[in-house]
């Protein structure tokens, strides 16, 4: 993910302060909640980019998206970004913070694309299998893509393991073309 180098000091400072105050878990949860909301709502991202809306109003909206146990440190961080006119870059900053915190904590982030929603038992089994393979703690983010027809795609460290039915059908089609052409 591209992140302007000027934003890294924000990421590192928030991480260090969260560790110092022993609230990293809560800060990360708040960052994930807002990052998810920004991903799911392009209107929210557009709202943050409107320059004539006071940043205090933007912070008030963002605060409603955070879990109830969000430490004041995180709200102060959002305020600092608002004061420095960086709220329009909030999504990449939060995503980089989550990535940085996971890296520092030894947690590997693995993206899963599934043809349909996975139940809790399947998610836990998948996470356990991936933790066994990687020999590290794993955090999953799951997106749904019905065009896969069935199965999943695992995205990890710039690699992709496509276990989807769509891919299997495409492979079969290619093989049949080669055999009968």
C-alpha positions in Angstrom: 0.0 0.0 0.0 1.4 3.4 -0.9 1.6 5.8 2.0 3.2 9.2 1.7 6.4 9.2 3.8 5.1 12.3 5.7 2.4 10.1 7.3 4.6 7.5 8.8 5.5 9.7 11.8 1.8 9.7 12.7 1.6 6.0 12.5 4.7 5.4 14.5 3.8 8.0 17.2 0.4 6.5 17.7 1.8 3.0 17.9 4.4 4.0 20.5 2.0 6.0 22.6 -0.6 3.1 22.5 2.1 0.6 23.7 3.3 3.0 26.4 -0.3 3.5 27.7 -1.0 -0.2 27.3 -4.0 0.4 25.0 -2.8 -1.0 21.7 -5.6 -3.5 21.5 -8.3 -0.8 21.9 -6.6 1.6 19.6 -6.2 -1.1 16.9 -9.9 -2.0 17.3 -10.9 1.6 16.9 -8.6 2.0 13.8 -10.2 -1.2 12.3 -13.7 0.0 12.9 -13.1 3.3 11.2 -11.1 1.8 8.4 -13.9 -0.7 7.8 -16.5 2.1 7.7 -14.4 4.1 5.3 -14.0 1.1 3.0 -17.8 0.3 3.1 -18.9 3.9 2.7 -17.4 6.0 0.0 -19.7 8.8 1.1 -17.9 9.0 4.5 -14.6 9.3 2.7 -16.0 12.1 0.5 -17.4 13.8 3.6 -13.9 13.8 5.2 -12.4 15.4 2.1 -14.8 18.4 2.1 -12.6 21.3 3.2 -15.3 23.7 4.4 -16.7 21.3 7.0 -14.9 22.0 10.3 -12.7 19.1 11.4 -14.5 19.0 14.8 -17.7 17.9 13.0 -15.8 15.2 11.2 -14.3 14.0 14.5 -17.7 13.8 16.1 -18.9 11.6 13.2 -15.8 9.4 13.4 -16.2 9.0 17.2 -19.6 7.4 16.7 -17.9 4.7 14.6 -15.4 3.7 17.3 -16.0 1.0 20.0 -17.2 2.1 23.4 -13.8 1.4 25.0 -11.8 3.6 22.7 -9.1 5.4 24.6 -8.9 9.2 24.6 -5.5 8.8 22.9 -7.2 7.7 19.6 -9.7 10.5 19.7 -6.8 12.9 20.3 -5.0 11.3 17.3 -8.0 12.0 15.1 -8.1 15.6 16.3 -4.4 16.0 15.6 -5.0 14.7 12.0 -7.9 17.1 11.7 -5.9 20.1 12.9 -3.2 19.2 10.4 -5.7 18.7 7.6 -4.9 15.1 7.2 -8.4 13.6 7.6 -8.7 13.2 3.9 -5.8 10.6 4.2 -7.3 8.9 7.1 -8.0 5.5 5.4 -4.4 4.9 4.3 -3.0 6.2 7.6 -5.3 3.8 9.6 -4.5 0.9 7.3 -0.8 1.5 7.7 -1.2 1.8 11.5 -3.0 -1.6 11.6 -0.3 -3.2 9.3 2.5 -1.6 11.5 0.9 -2.8 14.8 0.4 -6.3 13.4 4.0 -6.4 12.2 5.3 -5.3 15.5 3.1 -7.8 17.3 4.1 -10.7 15.0 0.6 -11.0 13.6 0.3 -11.8 9.9 -2.5 -10.3 7.9 -4.1 -12.6 5.4 -6.9 -11.5 3.1 -9.5 -14.1 2.1 -11.9 -13.7 -0.8 -14.8 -16.1 -0.5 -17.7 -16.8 -2.8 -20.1 -16.5 0.2 -20.1 -15.6 3.8 -18.1 -18.0 6.1 -19.6 -19.1 9.3 -17.7 -18.7 12.6 -16.6 -22.3 12.7 -15.2 -22.2 9.2 -13.4 -18.9 9.9 -11.8 -20.4 13.0 -10.7 -23.6 11.2 -9.3 -21.6 8.3 -7.4 -19.3 10.7 -6.0 -22.3 12.7 -4.9 -24.0 9.4 -3.1 -20.8 8.3 -1.5 -20.3 11.7 -0.2 -23.8 11.5 1.2 -23.2 8.0 2.8 -19.9 8.7 3.8 -20.7 12.3 2.6 -17.2 13.3 -0.6 -15.6 14.6 -2.9 -14.7 11.8 -5.5 -12.0 11.4 -8.0 -12.6 8.6 -10.0 -10.1 6.6 -12.7 -11.6 4.5 -14.4 -10.2 1.5 -17.3 -11.7 -0.5 -17.1 -12.1 -4.3 -20.1 -14.2 -5.6 -18.5 -14.4 -9.0 -16.1 -17.0 -7.6 -19.1 -19.4 -7.6 -17.5 -21.5 -4.7 -14.3 -21.7 -2.8 -11.8 -19.1 -1.7 -8.8 -17.1 -2.7 -6.0 -16.6 -0.1 -3.9 -13.4 -0.5 -0.7 -13.5 1.5 2.6 -11.6 1.1 1.9 -10.6 -2.5 1.0 -14.2 -3.4 -2.4 -15.6 -4.2 -3.7 -19.1 -3.8 -6.8 -19.4 -5.9 -9.0 -22.3 -4.7 -12.2 -21.0 -6.3 -14.6 -22.9 -8.4 -14.4 -20.1 -11.0 -10.6 -20.7 -11.3 -11.1 -24.5 -11.5 -13.6 -24.1 -14.3 -11.3 -21.7 -16.2 -8.4 -24.2 -15.8 -10.5 -27.1 -17.0 -11.7 -25.0 -20.0 -8.0 -24.2 -20.9 -7.0 -27.8 -20.6 -9.8 -29.0 -22.8 -9.0 -26.3 -25.4 -5.4 -27.5 -25.5 -6.4 -31.2 -25.8 -9.0 -30.7 -28.5 -7.5 -27.9 -30.5 
